[in-house]
Amino acid sequence: MVYKQVVRKALFRLHGGDAERVHETTLNTLARLSPLMRFSTADNNPRTVFGVRFPNPVGLAAGLDKDGRALPAWPALGFGFVEVGTVTRHPQPGNPRPRLFRLRDSEAIINRMGFNNAGSQELAAKLDGLRLKVPLGISIGKSKVTPVEEAVDDYRQSLRALYRFGDYFAINVSSPNTPGLRSLQDKTALDELLQELTATATELALGQPRKPILVKIAPDLSDTAIAEVLQVCSDNGIAGIIATNTTLSRDGLAPADQALAPEAGGLSGRPLTERAREVVRFVSKETDGKLPIIGVGGIASAEDALRMFDAGASLLQIYTGFIYEGPGLVRRINQAL
């Protein structure tokens, strides 16, 4: 309650309400404070998923700390795992500003960040020597300057640079903010990409079991398209699915937020709650519950989390819910479990 009544109000007013500047200030503050923050991740609901032990199943979604600037802070706030990125082979500034918009009445965000990040080599240098106390996922995407027909090598170079640092890798082919990226969800393109990445991971594993590779999918795919993605994942030994990314739909926005609906970009937050759960339920049913799913999208309460687990998720990730509800959301979900 203190977060929503005091902290959130102050943050949302900071920098004249510029959402991206507030995000940067918050991340910088957490980075400075993280050496002083005591490790506090709840370990009262551990689970092992795709061969990785998680002290609790509530993770930080990719996008909030793209370059791993505040990594020690997230376990101190209760997260059971952290996903950095999305990172690309080449450093890139992302799309022009403004590119991040709060839709307060809808408890949602529209972003068209465009994979702004320092590049996979810079992230590797940052992770070298770091000992994170929870599992680390690394989300990999395509560089904007790389043509779609050369995407495979672009992903492969990032995987090579970062393989020894991640506990699992998320292949992001579903962001709406990089031209042509979602075409990589098509059956033939995805099959080629995953064949090469799993082969590269096997090579890098040096005779050990290869680290898990997951695929992150869009909520805007039809059931038929999702079923095709799942078949390709099965054919290539993919360890799990992350469902879902942001949506291009503007359904469910509050009247006060309709003025922002035309802004380009992906929508996250409460309007995505039902659709994300539907996709998780479909994936679970289609795979007979045998393929692990990280459920993400519109989780803003402990009840949302429990329903996501009921739909078939093995783990959860939050981002927008964390922005609107604060660190207490992580604690409430873990307590509910």
PLY file of the C-alpha trace (Angstrom):
ply
format ascii 1.0
element vertex 337
property float x
property float y
property float z
element edge 336
property int vertex1
property int vertex2
end_header
0.00 0.00 0.00
2.87 2.38 0.82
4.33 1.69 -2.62
1.14 2.60 -4.49
0.22 5.59 -2.35
3.66 7.13 -1.96
6.47 5.59 -3.97
4.60 5.00 -7.23
3.04 8.45 -7.18
6.44 10.04 -6.72
8.03 7.93 -9.44
5.26 8.61 -11.94
5.68 12.36 -11.39
9.47 12.28 -11.64
11.06 13.83 -14.76
7.71 15.31 -15.73
6.22 11.85 -16.09
8.73 10.71 -18.74
8.39 6.94 -18.28
11.73 6.02 -19.82
13.71 8.55 -17.80
12.03 7.27 -14.63
12.94 3.72 -15.64
16.58 4.73 -16.12
16.71 6.59 -12.81
15.20 3.65 -10.94
17.59 1.19 -12.58
20.60 3.39 -11.80
19.48 3.72 -8.17
19.06 -0.04 -7.81
22.48 -0.58 -9.39
24.09 1.75 -6.82
22.20 0.25 -3.89
22.49 -3.40 -4.88
25.86 -3.98 -3.11
24.11 -2.95 0.13
20.96 -5.02 -0.40
20.73 -8.25 1.56
19.95 -11.45 -0.30
16.32 -12.25 0.48
14.88 -14.47 -2.26
12.27 -16.75 -0.73
13.36 -20.38 -0.94
10.16 -21.84 0.46
8.77 -23.03 -2.87
11.75 -24.39 -4.84
11.18 -26.29 -8.05
13.33 -27.79 -10.78
12.24 -26.99 -14.32
14.09 -28.03 -17.51
16.92 -29.20 -15.28
17.42 -25.88 -13.48
16.65 -25.42 -9.77
14.68 -22.26 -8.98
14.42 -21.15 -5.32
10.96 -19.83 -6.14
9.01 -19.67 -9.41
8.58 -15.88 -9.72
11.02 -14.32 -12.16
11.80 -10.90 -13.56
10.85 -10.74 -17.24
13.24 -9.64 -19.94
13.20 -5.95 -20.80
13.35 -4.40 -17.35
17.12 -4.82 -16.95
18.27 -5.39 -20.52
22.00 -4.93 -19.90
22.17 -6.52 -16.44
22.94 -3.24 -14.72
21.24 -4.03 -11.40
21.45 -7.81 -11.29
22.19 -8.26 -7.55
19.13 -6.16 -6.68
16.50 -8.50 -8.09
17.09 -11.48 -5.79
17.12 -9.00 -2.88
13.60 -7.98 -3.95
12.44 -11.60 -3.81
12.74 -12.81 -7.41
13.57 -16.49 -7.86
15.23 -15.91 -11.23
16.12 -13.08 -13.57
16.03 -12.79 -17.35
18.26 -10.13 -18.90
18.01 -8.75 -22.43
16.70 -8.86 -24.97
20.31 -8.58 -26.13
21.49 -8.44 -29.74
24.78 -9.24 -31.43
25.37 -5.59 -32.32
24.95 -2.68 -29.88
21.96 -0.58 -30.88
20.17 2.52 -29.57
16.67 1.26 -30.25
13.83 3.27 -31.70
13.49 7.08 -31.45
12.03 8.53 -28.25
9.41 8.78 -26.89
8.97 5.01 -26.97
7.55 4.06 -23.56
4.04 5.05 -22.43
2.11 4.37 -19.23
-1.62 3.71 -19.51
-2.44 4.24 -15.85
-6.14 3.43 -15.71
-5.52 0.21 -17.60
-2.41 -0.64 -15.53
-0.64 -1.19 -18.82
2.39 -0.06 -20.80
2.97 0.43 -24.51
6.60 0.16 -25.56
8.42 0.35 -28.85
11.90 0.31 -27.38
13.39 -1.71 -30.24
15.92 -3.86 -28.35
18.03 -0.94 -27.13
21.08 -2.60 -25.58
24.87 -2.50 -25.43
25.32 -5.72 -27.39
26.16 -9.31 -26.49
29.90 -8.76 -26.07
29.33 -5.95 -23.57
26.85 -8.07 -21.62
29.35 -10.95 -21.57
32.00 -8.63 -20.10
29.55 -7.50 -17.42
28.59 -11.05 -16.48
32.17 -12.30 -16.37
32.98 -12.99 -12.73
29.46 -12.20 -11.48
28.00 -14.80 -9.13
24.24 -14.35 -9.10
22.41 -16.23 -6.35
19.45 -17.18 -8.56
19.25 -18.66 -12.07
19.97 -16.27 -14.92
18.10 -16.39 -18.21
19.39 -14.51 -21.24
16.98 -13.35 -23.93
18.51 -13.13 -27.41
17.07 -11.22 -30.36
18.01 -10.13 -33.87
19.98 -6.95 -34.46
17.99 -4.37 -36.42
20.84 -3.87 -38.91
20.92 -7.59 -39.71
18.67 -8.66 -42.61
16.15 -11.33 -41.71
17.83 -13.75 -44.12
21.02 -13.44 -42.03
19.27 -13.74 -38.67
20.54 -17.23 -37.88
24.18 -16.17 -37.69
23.23 -13.06 -35.72
21.54 -15.15 -33.01
24.33 -17.72 -33.13
27.03 -15.13 -32.45
25.16 -13.86 -29.39
24.68 -17.39 -28.10
28.40 -18.07 -28.49
29.32 -14.89 -26.63
26.97 -15.55 -23.72
26.66 -19.31 -23.45
28.86 -19.81 -20.39
26.95 -17.19 -18.36
23.30 -18.21 -18.77
21.36 -20.93 -16.97
18.88 -20.89 -19.86
18.43 -18.94 -23.10
15.24 -17.41 -24.45
15.02 -17.00 -28.22
12.95 -13.88 -28.82
11.24 -14.09 -32.20
8.08 -12.32 -31.09
8.80 -8.69 -30.27
6.68 -6.39 -32.46
9.30 -3.62 -32.38
12.02 -4.99 -34.70
11.02 -5.07 -38.42
10.64 -8.61 -39.72
11.35 -10.30 -36.40
7.95 -11.96 -36.00
8.36 -13.62 -39.40
10.90 -15.87 -37.65
7.96 -17.55 -35.91
6.96 -19.00 -39.30
7.51 -22.75 -39.46
10.36 -22.93 -41.97
12.31 -19.94 -40.64
11.93 -21.06 -37.03
13.02 -24.59 -37.84
16.20 -23.36 -39.50
16.96 -21.01 -36.59
16.40 -23.60 -33.88
18.36 -26.31 -35.71
21.39 -24.05 -35.83
21.08 -22.77 -32.26
20.62 -26.20 -30.70
23.60 -27.48 -32.71
25.66 -24.52 -31.51
24.59 -25.09 -27.91
25.53 -28.77 -28.16
28.95 -27.79 -29.50
29.48 -25.25 -26.72
28.40 -27.75 -24.05
31.65 -29.68 -24.61
30.12 -33.07 -23.98
27.94 -31.93 -21.08
24.13 -31.65 -21.35
23.41 -28.49 -23.31
21.81 -25.60 -21.48
18.04 -25.18 -21.96
16.84 -23.17 -24.94
13.34 -21.71 -24.79
11.25 -19.90 -27.41
9.22 -16.79 -26.60
6.01 -16.48 -28.60
3.55 -13.69 -29.38
0.01 -13.63 -27.98
-1.26 -12.57 -31.41
-0.63 -15.96 -33.06
-3.60 -18.13 -33.97
-3.97 -21.56 -32.39
-2.89 -23.12 -35.69
0.27 -21.00 -35.79
1.07 -21.79 -32.15
0.62 -25.50 -32.85
3.12 -25.22 -35.72
5.61 -23.43 -33.45
5.22 -26.17 -30.86
5.85 -28.88 -33.45
9.04 -27.15 -34.58
10.12 -26.81 -30.94
9.46 -30.48 -30.33
11.40 -31.48 -33.45
14.41 -29.49 -32.25
14.44 -30.50 -28.59
13.49 -27.08 -27.26
13.25 -27.12 -23.45
10.29 -24.80 -22.95
8.04 -21.98 -24.11
7.73 -18.44 -22.77
4.15 -17.28 -23.25
3.71 -14.49 -24.00
5.39 -11.39 -25.39
3.55 -8.07 -25.73
0.51 -7.71 -27.98
-0.43 -5.47 -30.89
-4.05 -5.61 -29.77
-5.56 -2.65 -27.93
-8.55 -4.56 -26.56
-9.45 -3.93 -22.94
-8.07 -0.42 -22.54
-9.82 1.91 -20.11
-11.62 4.91 -21.68
-9.08 7.33 -20.22
-6.27 5.52 -22.05
-7.83 5.41 -25.51
-5.88 8.49 -26.62
-2.66 6.43 -26.35
-4.07 3.42 -28.20
-2.73 4.57 -31.63
0.86 4.61 -30.34
2.90 1.94 -32.12
4.43 -0.81 -30.04
3.61 -3.77 -27.87
1.04 -3.58 -25.08
1.68 -5.26 -21.72
-0.16 -5.31 -18.40
-3.70 -6.05 -17.30
-5.32 -6.00 -20.76
-3.12 -9.00 -21.65
-4.07 -11.10 -18.61
-6.74 -13.27 -20.20
-5.00 -13.75 -23.55
-1.68 -14.74 -21.98
-3.49 -17.28 -19.82
-5.35 -18.63 -22.86
-2.09 -19.15 -24.72
-0.50 -20.91 -21.73
-3.55 -23.16 -21.44
-3.42 -23.98 -25.15
0.30 -24.77 -25.09
-0.14 -26.98 -22.04
-3.03 -28.87 -23.62
-1.31 -29.19 -27.00
1.81 -30.68 -25.38
-0.05 -32.81 -22.80
1.56 -30.74 -20.06
4.99 -32.16 -20.94
6.63 -28.95 -22.20
7.53 -26.47 -19.43
5.98 -23.04 -19.81
7.02 -19.72 -18.33
3.79 -17.76 -18.07
4.09 -14.00 -18.48
1.57 -11.29 -19.30
-0.83 -9.32 -17.13
0.14 -10.86 -13.78
-0.72 -8.13 -11.30
-1.91 -10.07 -8.24
-1.41 -13.33 -6.41
-4.74 -14.50 -7.86
-3.47 -13.83 -11.39
-0.39 -15.89 -10.59
-2.37 -18.82 -9.22
-4.61 -18.83 -12.29
-1.56 -18.83 -14.53
-0.24 -21.88 -12.72
-3.66 -23.52 -13.01
-3.50 -22.87 -16.78
-0.32 -24.92 -16.96
2.63 -22.62 -16.26
5.65 -24.06 -14.47
7.21 -20.66 -13.73
6.08 -17.03 -13.90
7.61 -13.74 -14.96
6.43 -10.23 -14.16
7.33 -6.79 -15.48
4.39 -4.39 -15.84
2.76 -5.74 -12.68
5.99 -4.95 -10.84
5.87 -1.35 -12.12
2.31 -0.82 -10.90
2.30 -2.98 -7.76
5.91 -2.76 -6.58
8.13 -5.38 -4.92
5.29 -6.43 -2.65
3.75 -8.27 -5.60
6.65 -10.75 -5.64
6.23 -11.39 -1.93
2.44 -11.79 -2.17
2.71 -14.33 -4.98
5.30 -16.38 -3.11
3.17 -16.28 0.05
0.11 -17.44 -1.91
2.07 -20.41 -3.21
0 1
1 2
2 3
3 4
4 5
5 6
6 7
7 8
8 9
9 10
10 11
11 12
12 13
13 14
14 15
15 16
16 17
17 18
18 19
19 20
20 21
21 22
22 23
23 24
24 25
25 26
26 27
27 28
28 29
29 30
30 31
31 32
32 33
33 34
34 35
35 36
36 37
37 38
38 39
39 40
40 41
41 42
42 43
43 44
44 45
45 46
46 47
47 48
48 49
49 50
50 51
51 52
52 53
53 54
54 55
55 56
56 57
57 58
58 59
59 60
60 61
61 62
62 63
63 64
64 65
65 66
66 67
67 68
68 69
69 70
70 71
71 72
72 73
73 74
74 75
75 76
76 77
77 78
78 79
79 80
80 81
81 82
82 83
83 84
84 85
85 86
86 87
87 88
88 89
89 90
90 91
91 92
92 93
93 94
94 95
95 96
96 97
97 98
98 99
99 100
100 101
101 102
102 103
103 104
104 105
105 106
106 107
107 108
108 109
109 110
110 111
111 112
112 113
113 114
114 115
115 116
116 117
117 118
118 119
119 120
120 121
121 122
122 123
123 124
124 125
125 126
126 127
127 128
128 129
129 130
130 131
131 132
132 133
133 134
134 135
135 136
136 137
137 138
138 139
139 140
140 141
141 142
142 143
143 144
144 145
145 146
146 147
147 148
148 149
149 150
150 151
151 152
152 153
153 154
154 155
155 156
156 157
157 158
158 159
159 160
160 161
161 162
162 163
163 164
164 165
165 166
166 167
167 168
168 169
169 170
170 171
171 172
172 173
173 174
174 175
175 176
176 177
177 178
178 179
179 180
180 181
181 182
182 183
183 184
184 185
185 186
186 187
187 188
188 189
189 190
190 191
191 192
192 193
193 194
194 195
195 196
196 197
197 198
198 199
199 200
200 201
201 202
202 203
203 204
204 205
205 206
206 207
207 208
208 209
209 210
210 211
211 212
212 213
213 214
214 215
215 216
216 217
217 218
218 219
219 220
220 221
221 222
222 223
223 224
224 225
225 226
226 227
227 228
228 229
229 230
230 231
231 232
232 233
233 234
234 235
235 236
236 237
237 238
238 239
239 240
240 241
241 242
242 243
243 244
244 245
245 246
246 247
247 248
248 249
249 250
250 251
251 252
252 253
253 254
254 255
255 256
256 257
257 258
258 259
259 260
260 261
261 262
262 263
263 264
264 265
265 266
266 267
267 268
268 269
269 270
270 271
271 272
272 273
273 274
274 275
275 276
276 277
277 278
278 279
279 280
280 281
281 282
282 283
283 284
284 285
285 286
286 287
287 288
288 289
289 290
290 291
291 292
292 293
293 294
294 295
295 296
296 297
297 298
298 299
299 300
300 301
301 302
302 303
303 304
304 305
305 306
306 307
307 308
308 309
309 310
310 311
311 312
312 313
313 314
314 315
315 316
316 317
317 318
318 319
319 320
320 321
321 322
322 323
323 324
324 325
325 326
326 327
327 328
328 329
329 330
330 331
331 332
332 333
333 334
334 335
335 336
